Every structure is written in structure tokens, then in C-alpha cells.
Amino acid sequence: MRPDAYVNICPMASPSSENKDLGAFVRTPSSFRNLISRNPTSPFPAEPGRYHLYISYACPWASRCYSFLKLKGLEQVISFSVVKSKFGKTKEGDDHIGWVFPASGTEEVGARPDPLNGAKSIRDLYELANPNYNMKKYSVPVLWDKKLKTIVNNESSEIIRMFNSEFNDFAANPNLDLYPSHLSSQIDEINEWVYDGINNGVYRCGFAKKQGPYNEAVEKLFEALDKCEDILGEQRYLCGSSLTEADIRLFVTLIRFDEVYVVHFKCNKKMVHEYPNLINYTKDIFQHPGMSSTVNMAHIKSHYYGSIPSINPLGIIPIGPNIDYSSSHDRARFSA
């Protein structure tokens, strides 16, 4: 694979492009942006059984959608399936690689064939939804409409908002509001600097092609992590005493940090488990009902270390650090 190929196909880094002159990683927008609504007259009304979520356990953007599905109790409302952890050829006759489905349910634990369309790859779904789609960026998550046989949305930040509010008539946990109106401006503000410095920041470190952009990205990354550490020294969650969208968006990066980003993306200035508040906070969220099932570390490590030969050409998977996120934490001290 050519050195810049991963950023054009990776779900975490895709859709994306790279500024080759400056050597800095630049992410481009998602392409399917329809919205599901509680309004029954909407082109995409909220209906139980109509929609399907395609994810990868490896992808933090897809995992935050799966987290919302689990937290809201939507498993019986929105079906989901998981692709293989490693990239494969998406179509016979060309060299494109990306997310593929296993041939059987036993090929890889946790992954299964596409149950709806018999697709061999996520690329097949994009081309089924739009035969003229030619962006060569076939990312997860994919929120699929079974009725219209099309992609509703592939932008995770919009999918999680839909899951939070539009399916409450059918959700097992309708009263859980991860984006409450009285905290919305605070959540938006936190999301902005967490995304820029941390969620996307690790990719800017990992895919930098010159020392200057790397130095800038890594400095910004650890400034943001330090800021989170300070906030979490005063309160249980980023916005106070309640779990919100901002926490889930941060969590999906933190859970991958020590196992992958420290080594693979050269984010080795400090590990999350060396931050007392961040590591206990990560354990706290991991232990929230439903959240542990969204984390498949075998898929995460297999994908990152096995799908980016420009960074790890031999595909060797580091053995550690194997942190036990189910162990005790101290965050209950903020409960009073």
C-alpha cells in the first residue's frame, strides 16, 4: 500500500485527504448527511426495525455510535453488524483495500457477514446506495435504511444525536439524555477542542509526514489531555456530574490510547494510565452498563497494527499493556 493510502480509506481517518506540501493530516467531511426524525412525515422517520448500523469495533467514530445504541437501549430497534478487523480487497479487479465482511460467522470472532444485502465490503454498500459514488472513501459507521436500501448517514456526530433523541418512543432508556439542552453549549465547546486536540489529534500525530506538523500536533494533543486531567480532578465527568455525549466522544480515544496510539501514532510523551484522573475516568465509563461490550481490544489492535503497512510494515502486534479497565476506580468520590 502506498504511504498515503490509509488516510484515504481508513474509517477513522476517512473521508480524508492530506496536505502533502505541509506534511500535515487534514480530514475532509462525510458524504451522506440525511437525518432521521421523530416526525412521521420525514423522508427518514424513526421506525423500529427499519435501520441498520454497520460498524467496526476498531473505529472510534463507529464505536461511539454503537455506544449510543447500547446506552439508549436500542438493540431491539436498530440492528447492527460488524466488519472484519483488518482491511481487505474490496472488489476483484482493482487494488482498493478497505473494510470487508467475513465470508462466514466463524471467520473472525465478533465479525459476521452482511445480513441484509450480501455485501462483500462496505464499498459495496456505498455503490449500492449511489452507483455513481466515486470518492474512493468507504468509511464506517454506515447507517442504512432497509426500506429504501440506501445510506442515511455516515457522519458519526450526527448519528449519535439521532440515536439520543429521535428513537425515544422505542428506546429502553428514553430518559437518558446525553445531549441535554441546558448543557448543549458546554458540550459543543468541549467537543470542539477535544476533537481538534485529541480525537483527530492522534491521527495528526500518526500521519504527519514532516517533523514540524508532528511536533505541533503532539504538543496540542498533550495540552488537551492535561486540560481534561485538570477538569476531571474537580468533577466526575467533563460537564459535571452527568455522563454526556462529550464523555463518550473522549472515551473512544482514551480506550485506544495506551494500547495503540502511544506506539503506533508516536503519542508517547505520556500514557493515559499515568494520568490519575483520566485512567480512573476511563474505567468508570467502561464499567457503565453496556459500554464494555462496545470495546473489542482484539479487533482494535489487529486493525491498527495490521492494516497500515506504511507505519507497521511487518504487522507485528505489541503484546501490552493490557490494562484491566474492569478494575476498581475512584470516581464515585464525586457522587455525593
C-alpha positions in Angstrom: 0.0 0.0 0.0 1.3 3.4 -0.9 2.1 5.6 2.2 -0.9 7.9 1.9 -3.4 5.2 1.1 -4.6 4.5 4.6 -5.8 8.1 5.2 -8.0 7.8 2.1 -9.7 4.5 3.1 -9.4 4.3 6.9 -12.8 4.8 8.6 -11.2 6.7 11.4 -9.3 8.9 9.0 -11.8 8.7 6.2 -13.2 10.5 4.3 -9.9 12.4 4.3 -7.1 14.0 2.4 -3.6 15.0 3.1 -1.8 18.3 2.6 1.4 16.9 1.0 3.1 20.2 0.8 2.9 20.9 4.6 3.1 17.3 5.6 0.0 17.6 7.8 -3.0 15.3 8.0 -6.3 17.0 7.0 -9.7 15.4 7.4 -12.5 16.0 4.9 -16.3 15.9 5.5 -18.6 12.9 5.4 -20.8 12.5 2.3 -24.2 11.1 3.4 -25.9 13.6 5.6 -29.6 12.7 5.8 -31.4 12.8 9.2 -33.8 10.5 10.8 -36.7 12.3 12.6 -39.4 11.5 15.1 -41.7 13.4 12.6 -43.6 10.6 10.8 -43.7 12.7 7.6 -39.9 12.9 7.4 -38.3 11.1 4.5 -36.5 9.1 7.1 -38.9 8.6 10.0 -37.9 6.9 13.2 -39.3 3.4 13.0 -38.3 0.2 14.9 -36.7 -2.3 12.6 -36.1 -0.1 9.7 -32.5 0.9 10.2 -29.2 -1.0 10.4 -25.8 0.2 11.7 -22.6 -1.1 10.2 -19.6 -0.7 12.4 -16.1 -1.7 13.1 -15.0 -2.3 16.7 -11.7 -0.8 15.7 -13.0 2.5 14.6 -13.6 5.1 17.3 -16.1 7.0 15.2 -18.2 3.9 14.6 -17.7 2.8 18.2 -19.2 6.0 19.6 -22.4 5.3 17.5 -22.5 1.7 18.9 -22.0 3.2 22.4 -25.1 5.4 22.0 -27.1 2.4 20.6 -26.2 0.4 23.7 -26.6 3.3 26.2 -30.1 4.2 24.9 -31.2 0.6 24.8 -31.8 0.5 21.0 -30.6 -3.0 20.3 -34.1 -4.2 19.5 -34.9 -1.1 17.4 -31.8 -0.7 15.3 -29.9 -3.8 14.1 -26.2 -3.8 13.7 -23.3 -5.8 12.2 -19.5 -5.7 12.4 -16.9 -5.9 9.7 -13.6 -7.8 9.9 -10.9 -6.1 11.9 -8.3 -5.9 9.0 -8.7 -4.3 5.7 -9.0 -6.5 2.6 -9.6 -6.1 -1.1 -13.0 -4.5 -1.7 -13.5 -5.6 -5.3 -12.0 -8.1 -7.7 -10.1 -6.4 -10.4 -8.7 -3.3 -8.6 -6.2 -2.6 -5.8 -8.5 -0.8 -3.4 -8.5 -2.1 0.1 -10.9 -1.3 2.9 -13.5 -2.7 5.3 -14.7 -6.2 4.3 -17.2 -8.6 5.7 -16.2 -12.2 6.7 -17.3 -15.0 4.4 -18.8 -16.8 7.4 -19.7 -16.1 11.0 -16.8 -18.2 12.2 -14.0 -16.5 10.2 -13.3 -13.9 12.9 -14.9 -13.7 16.4 -17.1 -10.7 16.6 -17.5 -10.1 12.8 -20.2 -11.5 10.6 -21.4 -11.5 7.0 -23.7 -8.7 5.8 -27.2 -9.9 6.8 -29.1 -7.5 4.6 -27.5 -7.1 1.1 -25.0 -9.9 0.9 -22.3 -7.2 0.5 -18.7 -8.3 0.5 -17.4 -4.9 1.6 -18.5 -1.5 2.9 -17.6 -0.3 -0.6 -20.5 -2.4 -2.0 -22.9 -0.6 0.3 -21.8 2.8 -0.9 -22.1 1.8 -4.5 -25.5 0.2 -3.9 -26.7 3.4 -2.3 -25.2 5.5 -5.1 -23.9 3.8 -8.3 -22.1 7.0 -9.3 -20.3 7.3 -6.0 -16.6 7.7 -6.9 -14.9 9.3 -3.9 -12.9 6.1 -3.0 -13.7 6.8 0.6 -15.8 4.0 2.1 -16.0 4.6 5.8 -17.8 3.3 8.8 -20.1 4.0 10.5 -22.9 3.5 8.0 -26.5 4.0 9.0 -28.5 2.0 6.5 -32.2 2.3 5.6 -33.5 -1.2 4.9 -36.7 0.0 3.4 -35.2 2.4 0.8 -31.9 0.3 0.5 -29.7 3.3 0.9 -27.3 5.0 3.3 -29.0 7.5 5.5 -25.9 8.9 7.1 -22.2 8.2 7.6 -21.3 11.1 9.9 -20.9 9.8 13.5 -21.5 13.1 15.2 -25.0 13.3 13.5 -25.8 9.6 14.1 -25.2 9.8 17.8 -27.6 12.8 18.0 -30.3 10.9 16.2 -29.8 7.9 18.5 -30.0 10.2 21.5 -33.3 11.8 20.7 -35.2 10.5 17.7 -35.9 6.9 18.8 -37.1 7.7 22.3 -40.5 6.3 21.6 -38.9 2.9 21.2 -35.8 3.1 23.4 -35.3 1.0 26.5 -33.7 4.1 28.1 -35.7 7.0 26.8 -35.0 9.2 29.7 -31.2 9.1 29.3 -30.3 12.4 27.5 -26.7 12.6 26.6 -27.1 16.0 25.0 -29.4 17.9 27.4 -30.4 21.4 26.3 -29.1 23.0 29.4 -25.6 21.6 28.7 -25.7 21.7 24.9 -23.5 24.8 24.5 -20.9 23.4 27.0 -20.9 20.0 25.3 -20.4 21.7 21.9 -17.5 23.7 23.2 -15.8 20.7 24.8 -16.4 18.6 21.7 -14.6 21.2 19.6 -11.3 21.2 21.5 -11.4 17.5 22.3 -11.9 16.6 18.6 -9.2 19.0 17.4 -6.6 18.2 20.0 -7.4 14.5 20.9 -9.8 12.6 18.7 -8.3 13.9 15.5 -5.1 14.9 17.2 -3.8 11.4 17.5 -4.2 11.0 13.7 -2.4 14.2 13.1 0.5 12.8 15.1 0.4 9.4 13.4 0.0 10.6 9.8 2.3 13.6 9.9 4.9 13.4 7.2 7.2 16.1 8.5 8.7 16.8 11.9 7.1 20.3 12.2 3.5 19.2 11.9 4.1 16.2 14.2 5.6 18.5 16.8 2.7 20.8 16.6 0.1 18.0 16.8 1.7 16.2 19.7 2.0 19.4 21.7 -1.7 20.2 21.1 -2.6 16.6 22.0 -1.0 16.7 25.4 -2.2 20.2 26.2 -5.7 18.9 25.6 -5.1 15.7 27.7 -3.7 17.9 30.5 -6.8 20.1 30.3 -9.0 17.0 30.6 -7.0 15.8 33.6 -7.5 19.1 35.4 -11.2 19.2 34.7 -11.7 15.6 35.9 -9.8 16.4 39.1 -12.8 18.6 40.1 -15.8 16.7 38.8 -16.8 13.2 37.7 -17.5 14.0 34.0 -16.5 16.6 31.5 -19.7 18.6 32.0 -20.2 18.0 35.7 -22.0 15.2 37.5 -23.8 13.6 34.5 -22.5 11.4 31.7 -22.9 13.2 28.4 -22.0 13.0 24.7 -18.8 14.7 25.4 -17.6 11.9 27.6 -18.4 9.2 25.0 -16.5 11.1 22.3 -13.5 11.4 24.6 -13.7 7.8 25.9 -13.3 6.1 22.5 -9.9 7.7 22.0 -8.8 7.2 25.6 -9.6 3.4 25.5 -7.3 3.1 22.4 -4.6 5.4 23.6 -2.2 3.2 25.6 -2.8 0.1 23.5 -2.4 1.7 20.1 -1.7 5.4 19.8 1.3 5.6 22.2 3.2 3.2 20.0 1.6 3.3 16.6 1.0 7.0 16.3 4.0 8.2 18.3 1.9 9.7 21.1 4.4 8.5 23.7 5.0 11.6 25.7 2.8 10.2 28.4 0.3 7.3 28.7 -3.3 7.6 29.9 -2.6 5.3 32.8 -0.1 7.8 34.0 -2.9 10.4 34.4 -4.6 9.5 37.7 -7.9 11.2 36.8 -8.0 10.1 33.2 -7.4 6.4 33.8 -10.0 6.2 36.6 -12.4 8.2 34.4 -11.8 5.7 31.5 -12.5 2.8 33.8 -15.7 4.5 35.1 -17.1 4.9 31.6 -16.0 1.4 30.5 -18.0 0.0 33.5 -21.1 1.9 32.7 -23.9 -0.6 31.8 -23.5 -1.6 28.1 -20.2 0.1 27.5 -17.8 -2.7 28.0 -19.4 -4.6 25.1 -18.5 -1.8 22.7 -14.8 -2.4 23.3 -13.1 -5.3 21.5 -9.4 -4.8 22.0 -8.5 -7.7 19.8 -10.2 -6.1 16.8 -8.7 -2.7 17.7 -5.1 -3.9 17.9 -5.5 -6.2 14.9 -6.8 -3.4 12.7 -4.4 -0.6 13.6 -1.2 -2.8 13.7 -2.3 -4.9 10.7 -3.8 -2.5 8.3 -1.3 0.3 8.0 1.9 -1.1 6.5 3.3 2.3 5.9 3.6 2.6 9.7 4.0 -1.0 10.7 5.1 -2.9 7.6 5.5 -6.3 9.3 2.2 -6.1 11.1 3.6 -7.2 14.5 1.1 -6.5 17.3 2.7 -5.3 20.6 1.8 -7.5 23.5 0.9 -4.9 26.1 0.0 -3.0 28.1 -3.3 -5.0 28.6 -4.9 -2.6 31.1 -7.7 -4.0 33.2 -10.5 -1.4 32.7 -12.8 -3.5 34.8 -10.7 -3.0 37.9 -11.8 -0.6 40.6 -11.8 3.2 40.2 -12.1 6.2 42.4 -14.7 8.3 40.5 -17.5 7.6 43.0 -15.9 10.2 45.2 -17.7 12.8 43.2 -21.1 11.2 43.7 -22.0 12.9 46.9 
